[in-house]
């Protein structure tokens, strides 16, 4: 049986973060019950592939899944097991924002089978949290982590943001040190992106703040890599770091161009050489599902040439790069034979290195990942 990942989207928030352009909304609690019913119905439409795939990872993201009750989330996980063939040792992750959970909710979630918690810290300093539109302060993060350990979680990830306007080197290091001090096993560090149709974009156009320049952001990024490595964290992807054995299996499946199913508004799926994206609007999604219609906003076939390019583009986000045996197993050809000229050129530019097992990006290559990808774009 083939392995596949499962993503469930929960588009509800207490407050829309100032930088967020994901399909998520505040003040729509009146739609939570009908949304869950639609989500379960969509999952049921995949029962026909139950005998062809085993679900090796489940990820519930948003939005803020933990705005739902612990019992609702436990029931959702049970529905996943009913509709899909979920492996006994599957990684089951849920995103959590401080200020949306208490000790009992985390106990309920952990007892139901969730084994990985991803907490959105973003920054340690209250002034940056306020600028980003976060509902919590760092003391709420500390409480959340303590309660999660008490509840029995053994795999806890934290998200942080670099490149916040006015963020200093000392503040960035303070955020990372305090996150690691809490005992987390995984850390994702993302650069702040000012997207259209966000409050930050509006403020930027009004001249309320200035973006951090690229040079300073890169400086913070490399400082973060050095600090995290000194604290025992291994960088395994451009923005992701983990203690040994705690890499995110769900996201590794994405970066290895594996197959996945996405349920919920705005969720994407990729399997059987097809990519599909659901409509983003909550009401449109619910209405379509309850009418027995497809929630897809688009469907597209992925040809073999596109698939190979996407496999390479994603692989060079990872420190492991392209694993030679995996490439031969997937495509029946040697990666180093097919792309000998491109690999040599990238080596000369200092962007990749090669050993017996793989061709992988250098630190410079991770910084210039787009240049590597372009080398394989025929």
N, C-alpha and C positions, 0 to 999 in steps of 0.2 A: 504494500500500500504506500502511496505517496504521502509525504508530510506537507502540512499546510498550516499557516498561522491564521488566527481569527482576531479581528479588531471590531470592537463595539464602540460607537460614538454616542456620548451623552452631551447634548448641546446646551445645557443649562448652567448658568453662573449666578452668583450673588451679585456680582458687579463685573461689567466688561472691563478687562484690563486695557489700559490706554494704548498698548502696542499690538493688541491681538486682532488679527484679521481672519481667525478661524471661524467656521460656522457655529457660533455660540451666542446665546442671548441671555440677558438678565430680565427679570420681571415676567417670565413666562411659566411660572410654576403651575398655572392652570392647565397646562398641556402635558404635565409630567406623566400622569396615569395613561392617557391615550397614547403618548409617545412610547411608553414601555410596551403596551399591547401591540403597537405597530412593529416595534423592534422584534418582539417574539414571533410575530407572524412572518416577518422577513426571514428570520432564522429558519423557520419551518420550511421555507421554500428550497432550502439546501439539503433537505433530508435525502434527496435522491443520490447525492454523492457520498453518503455516509460510508458506503462499502468500498469507496475508491480512495479515500483520504483519511489520515489520522491527524487530528489537531494537536500540534506539539507545543503551541504557545497561544495564550489568550491575553489580550490587552484591552482594558477598558479605559478609554481616554475621553477628552472633551475639549472645551467645557470642563465641568467639574462633576465627575460621577458620584463623589461623596456627598453631594447635595441630596442624594436619595438615601432612604433609611437603610440601615444595615441589613434588615430582613429582605428588603427589595433587591439589594445587590446580591445577597445569598441566593434568592430565588432566580435571579438572572443567570447566575453561574450554573444553577441546576438546569435551567432551560438550555444552556450551552451543551451540557452533558447529554440531554435528551435528543437534541437535534443533530449533534455531531459525535463522531467517535473520538473522544478526548483521551489522550494518553494519560496513564496514571501519574507519570512524573512530569506532566506538562508544567511549563512556567506560566503562572497566572498572575498578571500584573494589574494594578489599578492605580490611576492617578488620584492624588489627594492634595487639596489646598489647605494649609493651616487655617483654622477658623471654621472649618466645615465638618470636623470630626471631634468626638470625645473618646474617652477611654472605652466605654461600652460599645460604641459603633465599631471601633477597630477590633475589639475582641470578637464581635459577631462576624465581621468580614474575614478575619484570620481563621476562625473556626470553620467557616463554610468552604475553605479550600484555596483562598487567595494566598499566595506565598511570596509575592513581591509587591512592595509599595513604592510609588514614585511621588515624592513630595516636591511641590513647587516653592522653593525658598526664594530664588531669583537674586536677592541681595540681603546682606546682613543689616545695612544701615537703614534706619527708618525713613530718612529723607529720600533715598532712592526708591524704596517701596512705595512711598506716597507718589512720587513722580510717575512710577510705572502703573499706578492705579490698583495696587494690590490691597486686599482687605485685611491682611495680617501684619504683625510686627514680629521681630525675630524671636521674642519670647514665646509666641504662639508656635513657631517652628520647633523650638526646644521641647515644648509640651507634647507636640505631635510625635516627635521622634521617641520620647520617653514612653508614651502610651503604646506606640507601635512595638517597641521591644517587649514591653509587658504583655502585649497581646500575643506574642509568639512569632512575629515576623523575624526572619533571619536574613532577609535580603531587602535592603532599603536603599533606594536611589534618591538623589536630590538634583534638581535643576537650578542652575544659576546663570546669570546674564552678565556678559562683559560688554564694554563699550557704551555704558550708560553715560550721558552727558555729565561732565563734572566728576566722574568716578576716578579716584586716584589709585595709584599703585598700592598704597597702604590699605585702602578700603577693599580693593580686589583681593589682596592677600588675606585680609581679615575675614572676608566672606568664605574663602576656600578653607582657611584653617578652622573656622568654627563649624563649617559643614563636616569636615573630616573628624573633628573632635567629637562630634555627636555619635560617631561610630558607623556612619553609613558605609555601604559596600560598593557603591557606584555613584558616579557624578557625571552629569551632562552640563557642559559649559557652552552656551550659545551666544553668538554675537547679536546685539540688538539691531534689528532691522526695522526701519521706519516704512511701514506699508501704507498704501493709499487707503482711504476710508477708515482711518484710525484717528483717535484724538491726538496722538503724537504727531501724525502727519499734518493735521490742522494747525497745531501749535508751531510746528516747524515752518510752515508757510507764513504764519503770522509773526515769525521772528522771536518767539518766546524763548527758544534755546537754539544752540548750535550743535550739530552732530560732532561726535568725537572723530578726529581725523584718522585715516587708515593706519598711519605709522604708529600712532599712540595705541590704537586698538591691537595691532600686531604685537607691540611691545608687551601689553598686558597678557595677550594670549600665550606668548612664549614664557613669560614669567609664571603663568599658571601651570604650564606643562612642567617646568622645572620644579616648582613647589610640590605639585601633586606626585611627581615621581619620587621626590625625596621623602614623601609621606607614605610610600608603598603602593601608589596607584599607577597602573599601567595604562598608557594611552593605547586604545585599540581601534579608534576611529577619529576622524578629524575633531569632533566635539565631545568624545566620550572616553571616560576613564573608569577603571574598575580594579578592585582587588582581584587577585588571581582566582579564576573560577566564577566570578560574579558578572561577567559580561552579559549584556541583555540579549537573551536568545531570540526574543521576538524581533528586535531591530536588526540583529545579525541576519535573520532570514530575509529582511528587506534588502540589506546591503549585499547579500549574496544572490540577489535577484530570484529569491524563492517565491513560491506561490502563497497567496493570502486571500482571505475573504474579509470584506468590510461590510458591516451592517450598521444602519442608522443614517441620518441625513448627512450628506457630504462625504460619506465614507467611500473608499475606493477598494476595488478587488482586482486581483490579477491571477488567473489560472486558466489552464487549457489554451494558452497563447492568446487570451483575451483580457483586455483591461476595461473595467467598468467603473463609473463614478455615479453615485446617487445624487439626486437633487439636494441642494443645500438647505432650502427653506423648510422649517419644521412643519408648517401647515401643509405644504405641498406633499411632503414625504408621508405624513400621516394619512392624508386624503387618498393618495395613490394606493398605499398598502391596504387600507380598509375597503377600497373598491376592487381589490384583487388585481390591481395593475402593478407593473414593474416600477420600482422607485428609481430606475436608472435615468440619469440625465444624459449620459452618453455611453456607448459601447464601441470598442474598436478592436480589430484584429491586429496582433503584433507579429510581423513577419520575422523570419529567422535572422535576417541581417540586422534589423532593429533590436531584436532581443540580444544578440551578441554584443552590439555596441553598448546597450544599457547594462549588460553584465559587467563589461569592462569599466564603464564610467562609475558604477557603484563600487566595484571591487577596489578601485584606487582611492576610495574614501577610507578604506581600512588599512591599518598598518600591515596586515598580512598580505595585501595586494591580491594578485591573481595566483591561485594555487594551481600548479601545473596539472596535477592528477585530476583535480576537479574539472578543469577545462576540457581535458581529453575525454573524461567520462561523460560530460554534458554534450560536447560537440563532435567527438570522434576525430579531432585533429589536434596537433600540437600548437599551443599558444606561441611558443618561441619560434617555431618554424613559420607559422602564418604571418607573424608580426615582427620578424627578425629586424627589418630595417627601422621600424618605428621604435622598437625597444632600444636599439643601439643609439639612435638619435636622442632619446630621452635620457639614456645613461650619460652621454656626452654633455648634456645640459645639467646634469646633476639632479635630475628629478626622480629617477628610479634606480634601484639596485637589484641584483639577481643572485639567488643561491640555488641549490639543487631542487628545492621544493617550490619556490615561487619567484615572481617578479613583483617587487613591492616599492611603494613610494618612500623617498627620503623625507626628512623634515621639511626641506624646501619644496618637495613634491606635494606634500599635504597642503602647504601654503598656496601652491599653484596648481591645484587639482584640475581646474578647468583646462589648463594648457595640456595636461596629460590626456584628458578626455578628447580634446580636439585632435590629438595625434592619431587617434584610432577612428576618427570620423571620416569615412571614405566618401 
